[in-house]
Amino acid sequence: MVWNDKNLEKMLINNKVVVMPTDTIYGIVGSALNESVVNHIYEIRKRAPLKPCIILIADIKDLAKFSINLSHEQNNKIKEYWSFDKTQGFQSRPTSIVFDCTDQKLFYLHRGTQALAFRLPAQQGLRDLLKKTGPLIAPSANLEGLSPANNIYEAKNYFHELVDLYIDGGERNGNPSKVIKLHKDGSALILRE
């Protein structure tokens, strides 16, 4: 699969911006732990400045890097969305989960909303890449207000040479992830079906 590309891994580790297929659609991705990379992606994409991006993580433990400490109730509920064992109620639809985040060091990510959205991809290959690169912000590969790129050619028409690397994963006509807000008491609110 496209995610085991050594050049892709190297570029992301070196804080470059990449357009690549995610577990849903093409994304414009970069290190979520590097403020300048995040701000650069906002500029390239012309993203609304107060709109946080979804962050792809390799493991639930990655949430701690963003000052997210799960309550017992959240920890139990999260398994309904991020358990990939088919015998344990496997969720076929990728789901992004929003958690409260009041850490001001992460303002560059939560943009004053005091919340961050994360997704743990079902695809082992993508999780393996994330283990090597660290968490990645992954807004859809399009300019704000335009349709997401369905292929690498559409992405190149949006971003031209502003992106460091394009990874061709063929035609991607998927849907964005489902988005829920998971409260400390374990209750969930659907934000995007």
BAZATOR-619329 format. One line per field, with one value per residue (C-alpha): residue in one letter; x, z, y. Coordinates in steps of 0.25 Angstrom, whole numbers, plus 2048, in hexadecimal, padded with zeros to 3 digits. Layout:
% residues N
r <- [a	...]
x <- [X	...]
z <- [Z	...]
y <- [Y	...]
% end
This chain:
% residues 193
r <- [m	v	w	n	d	k	n	l	e	k	m	l	i	n	n	k	v	v	v	m	p	t	d	t	i	y	g	i	v	g	s	a	l	n	e	s	v	v	n	h	i	y	e	i	r	k	r	a	p	l	k	p	c	i	i	l	i	a	d	i	k	d	l	a	k	f	s	i	n	l	s	h	e	q	n	n	k	i	k	e	y	w	s	f	d	k	t	q	g	f	q	s	r	p	t	s	i	v	f	d	c	t	d	q	k	l	f	y	l	h	r	g	t	q	a	l	a	f	r	l	p	a	q	q	g	l	r	d	l	l	k	k	t	g	p	l	i	a	p	s	a	n	l	e	g	l	s	p	a	n	n	i	y	e	a	k	n	y	f	h	e	l	v	d	l	y	i	d	g	g	e	r	n	g	n	p	s	k	v	i	k	l	h	k	d	g	s	a	l	i	l	r	e]
x <- [800	804	807	814	81B	828	829	81B	820	82C	825	81B	826	82D	821	81D	80F	809	7FC	7F9	7ED	7E8	7DF	7D3	7D7	7E4	7E9	7F4	7FC	807	80C	802	80D	814	80D	814	80F	801	801	807	7FC	7F1	7F8	7F9	7EB	7E5	7DE	7D5	7DF	7D5	7D2	7DA	7DF	7DD	7EA	7ED	7F4	7FA	7F5	7EC	7F8	7FB	7F0	7F9	802	7F7	7F3	7E7	7E5	7D9	7CF	7CC	7BE	7C5	7CF	7C4	7BC	7C7	7C8	7BB	7C1	7D0	7D0	7D4	7D2	7C6	7C1	7C0	7B6	7BF	7BC	7BD	7BB	7C8	7C4	7CB	7C9	7C9	7CE	7CF	7DD	7E0	7EF	7F4	801	7F8	7F1	7F7	7EF	7E2	7E2	7DA	7CF	7D4	7D2	7DA	7D5	7DD	7DC	7E2	7E2	7DE	7E9	7F5	7FE	7FA	7FB	809	80D	807	810	81C	818	810	802	7FE	7F3	7EB	7E1	7DC	7E4	7DD	7DC	7D2	7C4	7C8	7C5	7CF	7D9	7D5	7E3	7F1	7EF	7E3	7EC	7F8	7EE	7EB	7F9	803	811	80C	80D	81A	815	809	806	7FD	7F3	7E9	7DB	7D5	7C6	7C4	7BD	7C3	7C3	7B7	7BA	7B5	7B8	7BB	7B8	7BF	7B2	7B3	7A8	7AA	7A4	7A4	7AA	7AA	7A4]
z <- [800	7FE	80D	80E	804	80A	804	80A	817	816	811	81D	827	821	823	814	80F	807	800	801	803	811	816	810	805	800	80B	80C	818	821	82F	839	844	83B	83C	830	827	82C	829	81B	818	81C	813	807	808	80B	817	820	82B	837	831	837	82F	832	837	833	83E	83F	84C	857	860	856	85C	868	85F	85D	86C	86A	877	875	880	883	87C	86F	86F	86F	864	85B	858	851	847	846	848	83C	841	838	844	84D	845	83A	834	825	824	828	834	839	848	84E	85C	865	865	86D	86C	867	862	857	853	845	844	84B	846	852	851	85E	856	84D	844	842	839	83B	82D	82C	821	828	81D	820	82F	82C	825	830	83A	833	830	83C	83B	82E	82C	820	81A	80D	800	7FB	7FC	806	801	7F5	7F3	7F8	7EE	7E9	7E3	7E3	7D7	7DD	7E9	7E1	7DA	7E8	7EE	7E2	7E8	7F6	7FB	7FC	7F8	7F1	7F4	7E9	7EF	7E3	7E3	7F1	7F1	800	80A	815	822	82C	837	845	852	85E	86B	879	87D	871	86A	85B	852	843	83C	82E	829]
y <- [800	80E	811	808	812	816	823	826	822	82B	837	837	834	841	84A	84A	84B	840	83D	82E	825	823	819	821	82B	832	83B	846	841	845	844	847	84A	855	862	868	85C	85D	86C	869	85F	86A	874	86A	865	873	86C	875	879	875	867	85C	850	841	83B	82C	824	816	812	817	81A	825	82D	830	838	842	843	83A	831	828	826	817	81A	81F	814	80A	811	814	805	805	80E	80A	7FB	7F4	7E6	7E1	7D9	7E5	7ED	7F2	800	800	80F	818	820	82D	830	83E	83F	84C	852	85E	85E	86B	866	85F	86B	86A	85D	860	86E	873	869	861	854	84B	840	833	826	819	813	804	801	7FB	801	80F	80D	807	814	81D	815	819	828	82B	831	838	843	83F	849	845	848	854	863	868	867	85F	850	846	840	833	830	835	83D	845	847	84D	856	85C	85D	85C	85D	862	853	84C	83E	838	829	823	819	819	81E	820	823	820	829	831	82A	82A	834	833	83B	832	838	834	82D	823	82A	82C	837	835	841	83B	82F]
% end
